[in-house]
Amino acid sequence: MGTNSDEGQKKTEGGQSDDAERRATEKFISDLLARGEAVFEGEEPTPRTTHVIKRGDDGRLTVRRLRYFH
């Protein structure tokens, strides 16, 4: 899940940081890949592909919706 949030670590109530957001993004991407609904940028999409995953120069993964699956 690509985010446009600030790059720095933000502390929230309870002492949680961007770490929770990073884990949620990794879980989302992992689930998409497990279901065959995502491919990494440069790979050939399948008929079930709904998302494309891109790894930025900083190593951060972003997800872009390609289409909706009916």
PyMOL Python script that loads the backbone (N, CA, C, O; Angstrom):
from pymol import cmd

cmd.read_pdbstr("""\
ATOM      1  N   MET A   1       0.838  -1.158   0.000  1.00  0.00           N
ATOM      2  CA  MET A   1       0.000   0.000   0.000  1.00  0.00           C
ATOM      3  C   MET A   1       0.879   1.216   0.000  1.00  0.00           C
ATOM      4  O   MET A   1       1.419   1.588   1.042  1.00  0.00           O
ATOM      5  N   GLY A   2       1.034   1.827  -1.108  1.00  0.00           N
ATOM      6  CA  GLY A   2       1.843   3.020  -1.138  1.00  0.00           C
ATOM      7  C   GLY A   2       1.205   4.123  -0.334  1.00  0.00           C
ATOM      8  O   GLY A   2       0.005   4.377  -0.433  1.00  0.00           O
ATOM      9  N   THR A   3       2.013   4.766   0.450  1.00  0.00           N
ATOM     10  CA  THR A   3       1.497   5.855   1.249  1.00  0.00           C
ATOM     11  C   THR A   3       2.215   7.131   0.889  1.00  0.00           C
ATOM     12  O   THR A   3       3.354   7.103   0.422  1.00  0.00           O
ATOM     13  N   ASN A   4       1.564   8.228   1.100  1.00  0.00           N
ATOM     14  CA  ASN A   4       2.166   9.531   0.875  1.00  0.00           C
ATOM     15  C   ASN A   4       2.433  10.216   2.197  1.00  0.00           C
ATOM     16  O   ASN A   4       2.441  11.446   2.263  1.00  0.00           O
ATOM     17  N   SER A   5       2.654   9.443   3.256  1.00  0.00           N
ATOM     18  CA  SER A   5       2.893  10.011   4.570  1.00  0.00           C
ATOM     19  C   SER A   5       4.330  10.498   4.685  1.00  0.00           C
ATOM     20  O   SER A   5       5.161  10.240   3.814  1.00  0.00           O
ATOM     21  N   ASP A   6       4.606  11.202   5.766  1.00  0.00           N
ATOM     22  CA  ASP A   6       5.955  11.716   6.013  1.00  0.00           C
ATOM     23  C   ASP A   6       6.945  10.571   6.118  1.00  0.00           C
ATOM     24  O   ASP A   6       6.591   9.466   6.528  1.00  0.00           O
ATOM     25  N   GLU A   7       8.175  10.839   5.749  1.00  0.00           N
ATOM     26  CA  GLU A   7       9.225   9.821   5.775  1.00  0.00           C
ATOM     27  C   GLU A   7       9.686   9.507   7.194  1.00  0.00           C
ATOM     28  O   GLU A   7      10.071   8.371   7.471  1.00  0.00           O
ATOM     29  N   GLY A   8       9.659  10.471   8.090  1.00  0.00           N
ATOM     30  CA  GLY A   8      10.191  10.293   9.437  1.00  0.00           C
ATOM     31  C   GLY A   8       9.333   9.400  10.296  1.00  0.00           C
ATOM     32  O   GLY A   8       8.173   9.147   9.974  1.00  0.00           O
ATOM     33  N   GLN A   9       9.902   8.917  11.399  1.00  0.00           N
ATOM     34  CA  GLN A   9       9.168   8.104  12.349  1.00  0.00           C
ATOM     35  C   GLN A   9       8.218   8.982  13.133  1.00  0.00           C
ATOM     36  O   GLN A   9       8.630   9.993  13.701  1.00  0.00           O
ATOM     37  N   LYS A  10       6.958   8.608  13.171  1.00  0.00           N
ATOM     38  CA  LYS A  10       5.968   9.342  13.936  1.00  0.00           C
ATOM     39  C   LYS A  10       5.538   8.475  15.099  1.00  0.00           C
ATOM     40  O   LYS A  10       5.236   7.295  14.922  1.00  0.00           O
ATOM     41  N   LYS A  11       5.509   9.042  16.266  1.00  0.00           N
ATOM     42  CA  LYS A  11       5.011   8.340  17.433  1.00  0.00           C
ATOM     43  C   LYS A  11       3.546   8.668  17.606  1.00  0.00           C
ATOM     44  O   LYS A  11       3.141   9.821  17.457  1.00  0.00           O
ATOM     45  N   THR A  12       2.752   7.664  17.919  1.00  0.00           N
ATOM     46  CA  THR A  12       1.336   7.864  18.163  1.00  0.00           C
ATOM     47  C   THR A  12       1.041   7.497  19.609  1.00  0.00           C
ATOM     48  O   THR A  12       1.925   7.027  20.325  1.00  0.00           O
ATOM     49  N   GLU A  13      -0.184   7.705  20.036  1.00  0.00           N
ATOM     50  CA  GLU A  13      -0.552   7.333  21.394  1.00  0.00           C
ATOM     51  C   GLU A  13      -0.253   5.872  21.621  1.00  0.00           C
ATOM     52  O   GLU A  13      -0.465   5.043  20.737  1.00  0.00           O
ATOM     53  N   GLY A  14       0.239   5.554  22.800  1.00  0.00           N
ATOM     54  CA  GLY A  14       0.575   4.171  23.105  1.00  0.00           C
ATOM     55  C   GLY A  14       1.988   3.813  22.689  1.00  0.00           C
ATOM     56  O   GLY A  14       2.410   2.675  22.895  1.00  0.00           O
ATOM     57  N   GLY A  15       2.750   4.761  22.100  1.00  0.00           N
ATOM     58  CA  GLY A  15       4.135   4.509  21.739  1.00  0.00           C
ATOM     59  C   GLY A  15       4.315   3.751  20.436  1.00  0.00           C
ATOM     60  O   GLY A  15       5.436   3.346  20.128  1.00  0.00           O
ATOM     61  N   GLN A  16       3.261   3.541  19.656  1.00  0.00           N
ATOM     62  CA  GLN A  16       3.400   2.853  18.374  1.00  0.00           C
ATOM     63  C   GLN A  16       3.929   3.835  17.343  1.00  0.00           C
ATOM     64  O   GLN A  16       3.699   5.039  17.454  1.00  0.00           O
ATOM     65  N   SER A  17       4.635   3.331  16.346  1.00  0.00           N
ATOM     66  CA  SER A  17       5.219   4.187  15.312  1.00  0.00           C
ATOM     67  C   SER A  17       4.785   3.702  13.935  1.00  0.00           C
ATOM     68  O   SER A  17       3.836   2.927  13.814  1.00  0.00           O
ATOM     69  N   ASP A  18       5.472   4.153  12.913  1.00  0.00           N
ATOM     70  CA  ASP A  18       5.196   3.738  11.539  1.00  0.00           C
ATOM     71  C   ASP A  18       5.425   2.244  11.352  1.00  0.00           C
ATOM     72  O   ASP A  18       5.086   1.685  10.309  1.00  0.00           O
ATOM     73  N   ASP A  19       6.003   1.598  12.367  1.00  0.00           N
ATOM     74  CA  ASP A  19       6.251   0.164  12.283  1.00  0.00           C
ATOM     75  C   ASP A  19       4.948  -0.610  12.073  1.00  0.00           C
ATOM     76  O   ASP A  19       4.921  -1.579  11.313  1.00  0.00           O
ATOM     77  N   ALA A  20       3.886  -0.198  12.729  1.00  0.00           N
ATOM     78  CA  ALA A  20       2.595  -0.869  12.569  1.00  0.00           C
ATOM     79  C   ALA A  20       2.080  -0.695  11.141  1.00  0.00           C
ATOM     80  O   ALA A  20       1.519  -1.626  10.563  1.00  0.00           O
ATOM     81  N   GLU A  21       2.268   0.483  10.581  1.00  0.00           N
ATOM     82  CA  GLU A  21       1.846   0.725   9.195  1.00  0.00           C
ATOM     83  C   GLU A  21       2.663  -0.118   8.228  1.00  0.00           C
ATOM     84  O   GLU A  21       2.120  -0.660   7.265  1.00  0.00           O
ATOM     85  N   ARG A  22       3.962  -0.230   8.478  1.00  0.00           N
ATOM     86  CA  ARG A  22       4.828  -1.045   7.627  1.00  0.00           C
ATOM     87  C   ARG A  22       4.404  -2.509   7.663  1.00  0.00           C
ATOM     88  O   ARG A  22       4.348  -3.166   6.624  1.00  0.00           O
ATOM     89  N   ARG A  23       4.107  -3.020   8.851  1.00  0.00           N
ATOM     90  CA  ARG A  23       3.658  -4.412   8.983  1.00  0.00           C
ATOM     91  C   ARG A  23       2.333  -4.630   8.259  1.00  0.00           C
ATOM     92  O   ARG A  23       2.143  -5.658   7.609  1.00  0.00           O
ATOM     93  N   ALA A  24       1.422  -3.674   8.368  1.00  0.00           N
ATOM     94  CA  ALA A  24       0.125  -3.791   7.687  1.00  0.00           C
ATOM     95  C   ALA A  24       0.313  -3.808   6.170  1.00  0.00           C
ATOM     96  O   ALA A  24      -0.345  -4.574   5.466  1.00  0.00           O
ATOM     97  N   THR A  25       1.212  -2.963   5.674  1.00  0.00           N
ATOM     98  CA  THR A  25       1.491  -2.929   4.237  1.00  0.00           C
ATOM     99  C   THR A  25       2.091  -4.246   3.772  1.00  0.00           C
ATOM    100  O   THR A  25       1.692  -4.777   2.736  1.00  0.00           O
ATOM    101  N   GLU A  26       3.045  -4.778   4.527  1.00  0.00           N
ATOM    102  CA  GLU A  26       3.665  -6.052   4.170  1.00  0.00           C
ATOM    103  C   GLU A  26       2.638  -7.178   4.166  1.00  0.00           C
ATOM    104  O   GLU A  26       2.677  -8.042   3.289  1.00  0.00           O
ATOM    105  N   LYS A  27       1.726  -7.184   5.123  1.00  0.00           N
ATOM    106  CA  LYS A  27       0.671  -8.205   5.187  1.00  0.00           C
ATOM    107  C   LYS A  27      -0.258  -8.081   3.981  1.00  0.00           C
ATOM    108  O   LYS A  27      -0.612  -9.089   3.370  1.00  0.00           O
ATOM    109  N   PHE A  28      -0.655  -6.858   3.634  1.00  0.00           N
ATOM    110  CA  PHE A  28      -1.521  -6.619   2.483  1.00  0.00           C
ATOM    111  C   PHE A  28      -0.870  -7.145   1.203  1.00  0.00           C
ATOM    112  O   PHE A  28      -1.513  -7.834   0.410  1.00  0.00           O
ATOM    113  N   ILE A  29       0.401  -6.819   1.008  1.00  0.00           N
ATOM    114  CA  ILE A  29       1.127  -7.262  -0.184  1.00  0.00           C
ATOM    115  C   ILE A  29       1.271  -8.779  -0.189  1.00  0.00           C
ATOM    116  O   ILE A  29       1.080  -9.418  -1.224  1.00  0.00           O
ATOM    117  N   SER A  30       1.604  -9.354   0.953  1.00  0.00           N
ATOM    118  CA  SER A  30       1.741 -10.798   1.059  1.00  0.00           C
ATOM    119  C   SER A  30       0.436 -11.506   0.700  1.00  0.00           C
ATOM    120  O   SER A  30       0.444 -12.520   0.001  1.00  0.00           O
ATOM    121  N   ASP A  31      -0.678 -10.970   1.180  1.00  0.00           N
ATOM    122  CA  ASP A  31      -1.986 -11.561   0.874  1.00  0.00           C
ATOM    123  C   ASP A  31      -2.308 -11.453  -0.615  1.00  0.00           C
ATOM    124  O   ASP A  31      -2.811 -12.405  -1.210  1.00  0.00           O
ATOM    125  N   LEU A  32      -2.021 -10.296  -1.219  1.00  0.00           N
ATOM    126  CA  LEU A  32      -2.255 -10.130  -2.656  1.00  0.00           C
ATOM    127  C   LEU A  32      -1.454 -11.149  -3.456  1.00  0.00           C
ATOM    128  O   LEU A  32      -1.978 -11.767  -4.383  1.00  0.00           O
ATOM    129  N   LEU A  33      -0.188 -11.326  -3.098  1.00  0.00           N
ATOM    130  CA  LEU A  33       0.669 -12.277  -3.805  1.00  0.00           C
ATOM    131  C   LEU A  33       0.183 -13.711  -3.602  1.00  0.00           C
ATOM    132  O   LEU A  33       0.192 -14.507  -4.542  1.00  0.00           O
ATOM    133  N   ALA A  34      -0.236 -14.042  -2.391  1.00  0.00           N
ATOM    134  CA  ALA A  34      -0.708 -15.401  -2.100  1.00  0.00           C
ATOM    135  C   ALA A  34      -1.960 -15.748  -2.901  1.00  0.00           C
ATOM    136  O   ALA A  34      -2.151 -16.896  -3.301  1.00  0.00           O
ATOM    137  N   ARG A  35      -2.802 -14.759  -3.130  1.00  0.00           N
ATOM    138  CA  ARG A  35      -4.030 -14.984  -3.902  1.00  0.00           C
ATOM    139  C   ARG A  35      -3.800 -14.871  -5.405  1.00  0.00           C
ATOM    140  O   ARG A  35      -4.726 -15.100  -6.183  1.00  0.00           O
ATOM    141  N   GLY A  36      -2.601 -14.527  -5.824  1.00  0.00           N
ATOM    142  CA  GLY A  36      -2.309 -14.379  -7.244  1.00  0.00           C
ATOM    143  C   GLY A  36      -2.883 -13.113  -7.842  1.00  0.00           C
ATOM    144  O   GLY A  36      -3.084 -13.034  -9.054  1.00  0.00           O
ATOM    145  N   GLU A  37      -3.151 -12.117  -7.004  1.00  0.00           N
ATOM    146  CA  GLU A  37      -3.768 -10.874  -7.458  1.00  0.00           C
ATOM    147  C   GLU A  37      -2.763  -9.749  -7.695  1.00  0.00           C
ATOM    148  O   GLU A  37      -3.153  -8.635  -8.045  1.00  0.00           O
ATOM    149  N   ALA A  38      -1.479 -10.028  -7.508  1.00  0.00           N
ATOM    150  CA  ALA A  38      -0.466  -8.982  -7.686  1.00  0.00           C
ATOM    151  C   ALA A  38       0.770  -9.563  -8.353  1.00  0.00           C
ATOM    152  O   ALA A  38       1.080 -10.745  -8.209  1.00  0.00           O
ATOM    153  N   VAL A  39       1.461  -8.709  -9.080  1.00  0.00           N
ATOM    154  CA  VAL A  39       2.756  -9.042  -9.662  1.00  0.00           C
ATOM    155  C   VAL A  39       3.699  -7.876  -9.388  1.00  0.00           C
ATOM    156  O   VAL A  39       3.261  -6.749  -9.156  1.00  0.00           O
ATOM    157  N   PHE A  40       4.985  -8.157  -9.416  1.00  0.00           N
ATOM    158  CA  PHE A  40       5.960  -7.091  -9.269  1.00  0.00           C
ATOM    159  C   PHE A  40       6.102  -6.363 -10.598  1.00  0.00           C
ATOM    160  O   PHE A  40       5.932  -6.956 -11.663  1.00  0.00           O
ATOM    161  N   GLU A  41       6.411  -5.087 -10.526  1.00  0.00           N
ATOM    162  CA  GLU A  41       6.566  -4.272 -11.731  1.00  0.00           C
ATOM    163  C   GLU A  41       7.555  -4.947 -12.673  1.00  0.00           C
ATOM    164  O   GLU A  41       8.616  -5.402 -12.247  1.00  0.00           O
ATOM    165  N   GLY A  42       7.206  -5.008 -13.940  1.00  0.00           N
ATOM    166  CA  GLY A  42       8.051  -5.648 -14.946  1.00  0.00           C
ATOM    167  C   GLY A  42       7.629  -7.068 -15.260  1.00  0.00           C
ATOM    168  O   GLY A  42       8.014  -7.613 -16.295  1.00  0.00           O
ATOM    169  N   GLU A  43       6.830  -7.686 -14.367  1.00  0.00           N
ATOM    170  CA  GLU A  43       6.327  -9.030 -14.627  1.00  0.00           C
ATOM    171  C   GLU A  43       5.056  -8.940 -15.460  1.00  0.00           C
ATOM    172  O   GLU A  43       4.356  -7.928 -15.435  1.00  0.00           O
ATOM    173  N   GLU A  44       4.768  -9.996 -16.190  1.00  0.00           N
ATOM    174  CA  GLU A  44       3.575 -10.055 -17.021  1.00  0.00           C
ATOM    175  C   GLU A  44       2.345 -10.293 -16.145  1.00  0.00           C
ATOM    176  O   GLU A  44       2.296 -11.280 -15.411  1.00  0.00           O
ATOM    177  N   PRO A  45       1.356  -9.406 -16.212  1.00  0.00           N
ATOM    178  CA  PRO A  45       0.144  -9.621 -15.408  1.00  0.00           C
ATOM    179  C   PRO A  45      -0.666 -10.803 -15.940  1.00  0.00           C
ATOM    180  O   PRO A  45      -0.685 -11.075 -17.140  1.00  0.00           O
ATOM    181  N   THR A  46      -1.328 -11.490 -15.025  1.00  0.00           N
ATOM    182  CA  THR A  46      -2.209 -12.595 -15.384  1.00  0.00           C
ATOM    183  C   THR A  46      -3.635 -12.061 -15.471  1.00  0.00           C
ATOM    184  O   THR A  46      -3.872 -10.905 -15.120  1.00  0.00           O
ATOM    185  N   PRO A  47      -4.584 -12.860 -15.923  1.00  0.00           N
ATOM    186  CA  PRO A  47      -5.969 -12.395 -15.944  1.00  0.00           C
ATOM    187  C   PRO A  47      -6.506 -12.040 -14.558  1.00  0.00           C
ATOM    188  O   PRO A  47      -7.439 -11.244 -14.452  1.00  0.00           O
ATOM    189  N   ARG A  48      -5.939 -12.613 -13.494  1.00  0.00           N
ATOM    190  CA  ARG A  48      -6.394 -12.321 -12.126  1.00  0.00           C
ATOM    191  C   ARG A  48      -5.649 -11.159 -11.480  1.00  0.00           C
ATOM    192  O   ARG A  48      -6.004 -10.752 -10.374  1.00  0.00           O
ATOM    193  N   THR A  49      -4.642 -10.622 -12.124  1.00  0.00           N
ATOM    194  CA  THR A  49      -3.837  -9.552 -11.537  1.00  0.00           C
ATOM    195  C   THR A  49      -4.657  -8.282 -11.396  1.00  0.00           C
ATOM    196  O   THR A  49      -5.238  -7.783 -12.360  1.00  0.00           O
ATOM    197  N   THR A  50      -4.688  -7.770 -10.166  1.00  0.00           N
ATOM    198  CA  THR A  50      -5.411  -6.523  -9.897  1.00  0.00           C
ATOM    199  C   THR A  50      -4.481  -5.425  -9.406  1.00  0.00           C
ATOM    200  O   THR A  50      -4.854  -4.252  -9.409  1.00  0.00           O
ATOM    201  N   HIS A  51      -3.260  -5.795  -8.980  1.00  0.00           N
ATOM    202  CA  HIS A  51      -2.324  -4.824  -8.424  1.00  0.00           C
ATOM    203  C   HIS A  51      -0.912  -5.058  -8.966  1.00  0.00           C
ATOM    204  O   HIS A  51      -0.543  -6.181  -9.309  1.00  0.00           O
ATOM    205  N   VAL A  52      -0.136  -3.984  -9.035  1.00  0.00           N
ATOM    206  CA  VAL A  52       1.276  -4.051  -9.407  1.00  0.00           C
ATOM    207  C   VAL A  52       2.079  -3.501  -8.229  1.00  0.00           C
ATOM    208  O   VAL A  52       1.762  -2.442  -7.688  1.00  0.00           O
ATOM    209  N   ILE A  53       3.117  -4.235  -7.843  1.00  0.00           N
ATOM    210  CA  ILE A  53       3.968  -3.858  -6.716  1.00  0.00           C
ATOM    211  C   ILE A  53       5.278  -3.315  -7.250  1.00  0.00           C
ATOM    212  O   ILE A  53       5.905  -3.919  -8.120  1.00  0.00           O
ATOM    213  N   LYS A  54       5.689  -2.167  -6.719  1.00  0.00           N
ATOM    214  CA  LYS A  54       6.940  -1.544  -7.144  1.00  0.00           C
ATOM    215  C   LYS A  54       7.820  -1.335  -5.920  1.00  0.00           C
ATOM    216  O   LYS A  54       7.346  -0.904  -4.869  1.00  0.00           O
ATOM    217  N   ARG A  55       9.102  -1.645  -6.065  1.00  0.00           N
ATOM    218  CA  ARG A  55      10.068  -1.404  -4.993  1.00  0.00           C
ATOM    219  C   ARG A  55      10.815  -0.118  -5.330  1.00  0.00           C
ATOM    220  O   ARG A  55      11.457  -0.018  -6.375  1.00  0.00           O
ATOM    221  N   GLY A  56      10.726   0.860  -4.439  1.00  0.00           N
ATOM    222  CA  GLY A  56      11.391   2.134  -4.640  1.00  0.00           C
ATOM    223  C   GLY A  56      12.882   2.037  -4.398  1.00  0.00           C
ATOM    224  O   GLY A  56      13.378   1.013  -3.928  1.00  0.00           O
ATOM    225  N   ASP A  57      13.605   3.116  -4.723  1.00  0.00           N
ATOM    226  CA  ASP A  57      15.055   3.159  -4.519  1.00  0.00           C
ATOM    227  C   ASP A  57      15.426   2.969  -3.049  1.00  0.00           C
ATOM    228  O   ASP A  57      16.497   2.454  -2.728  1.00  0.00           O
ATOM    229  N   ASP A  58      14.517   3.395  -2.158  1.00  0.00           N
ATOM    230  CA  ASP A  58      14.770   3.271  -0.723  1.00  0.00           C
ATOM    231  C   ASP A  58      14.345   1.914  -0.169  1.00  0.00           C
ATOM    232  O   ASP A  58      14.470   1.672   1.031  1.00  0.00           O
ATOM    233  N   GLY A  59      13.842   1.018  -1.037  1.00  0.00           N
ATOM    234  CA  GLY A  59      13.434  -0.309  -0.612  1.00  0.00           C
ATOM    235  C   GLY A  59      11.974  -0.395  -0.220  1.00  0.00           C
ATOM    236  O   GLY A  59      11.467  -1.486   0.044  1.00  0.00           O
ATOM    237  N   ARG A  60      11.299   0.722  -0.177  1.00  0.00           N
ATOM    238  CA  ARG A  60       9.888   0.752   0.208  1.00  0.00           C
ATOM    239  C   ARG A  60       9.023   0.196  -0.918  1.00  0.00           C
ATOM    240  O   ARG A  60       9.222   0.529  -2.086  1.00  0.00           O
ATOM    241  N   LEU A  61       8.069  -0.647  -0.565  1.00  0.00           N
ATOM    242  CA  LEU A  61       7.157  -1.213  -1.544  1.00  0.00           C
ATOM    243  C   LEU A  61       5.918  -0.344  -1.659  1.00  0.00           C
ATOM    244  O   LEU A  61       5.370   0.109  -0.654  1.00  0.00           O
ATOM    245  N   THR A  62       5.478  -0.115  -2.892  1.00  0.00           N
ATOM    246  CA  THR A  62       4.230   0.595  -3.128  1.00  0.00           C
ATOM    247  C   THR A  62       3.340  -0.267  -4.005  1.00  0.00           C
ATOM    248  O   THR A  62       3.823  -1.041  -4.832  1.00  0.00           O
ATOM    249  N   VAL A  63       2.049  -0.126  -3.817  1.00  0.00           N
ATOM    250  CA  VAL A  63       1.072  -0.924  -4.545  1.00  0.00           C
ATOM    251  C   VAL A  63       0.217   0.010  -5.383  1.00  0.00           C
ATOM    252  O   VAL A  63      -0.256   1.040  -4.903  1.00  0.00           O
ATOM    253  N   ARG A  64       0.026  -0.361  -6.638  1.00  0.00           N
ATOM    254  CA  ARG A  64      -0.834   0.422  -7.543  1.00  0.00           C
ATOM    255  C   ARG A  64      -1.897  -0.515  -8.077  1.00  0.00           C
ATOM    256  O   ARG A  64      -1.612  -1.610  -8.561  1.00  0.00           O
ATOM    257  N   ARG A  65      -3.146  -0.045  -7.975  1.00  0.00           N
ATOM    258  CA  ARG A  65      -4.234  -0.861  -8.513  1.00  0.00           C
ATOM    259  C   ARG A  65      -4.174  -0.807 -10.030  1.00  0.00           C
ATOM    260  O   ARG A  65      -4.064   0.267 -10.622  1.00  0.00           O
ATOM    261  N   LEU A  66      -4.249  -1.977 -10.651  1.00  0.00           N
ATOM    262  CA  LEU A  66      -4.202  -2.102 -12.095  1.00  0.00           C
ATOM    263  C   LEU A  66      -5.610  -2.114 -12.666  1.00  0.00           C
ATOM    264  O   LEU A  66      -5.898  -1.436 -13.652  1.00  0.00           O
ATOM    265  N   ARG A  67      -6.476  -2.884 -12.043  1.00  0.00           N
ATOM    266  CA  ARG A  67      -7.864  -3.002 -12.498  1.00  0.00           C
ATOM    267  C   ARG A  67      -8.661  -3.711 -11.401  1.00  0.00           C
ATOM    268  O   ARG A  67      -8.106  -4.206 -10.420  1.00  0.00           O
ATOM    269  N   TYR A  68      -9.957  -3.742 -11.598  1.00  0.00           N
ATOM    270  CA  TYR A  68     -10.843  -4.465 -10.700  1.00  0.00           C
ATOM    271  C   TYR A  68     -11.136  -5.819 -11.307  1.00  0.00           C
ATOM    272  O   TYR A  68     -11.304  -5.931 -12.521  1.00  0.00           O
ATOM    273  N   PHE A  69     -11.200  -6.837 -10.489  1.00  0.00           N
ATOM    274  CA  PHE A  69     -11.497  -8.196 -10.947  1.00  0.00           C
ATOM    275  C   PHE A  69     -12.960  -8.493 -10.695  1.00  0.00           C
ATOM    276  O   PHE A  69     -13.448  -8.333  -9.576  1.00  0.00           O
ATOM    277  N   HIS A  70     -13.655  -8.922 -11.722  1.00  0.00           N
ATOM    278  CA  HIS A  70     -15.100  -9.210 -11.587  1.00  0.00           C
ATOM    279  C   HIS A  70     -15.336 -10.680 -11.480  1.00  0.00           C
ATOM    280  O   HIS A  70     -16.481 -11.115 -11.360  1.00  0.00           O
TER     281      HIS A  70
END
""", "prot")
cmd.dss("prot")
cmd.show_as("cartoon", "prot")
cmd.util.cbc("prot")
cmd.orient("prot")
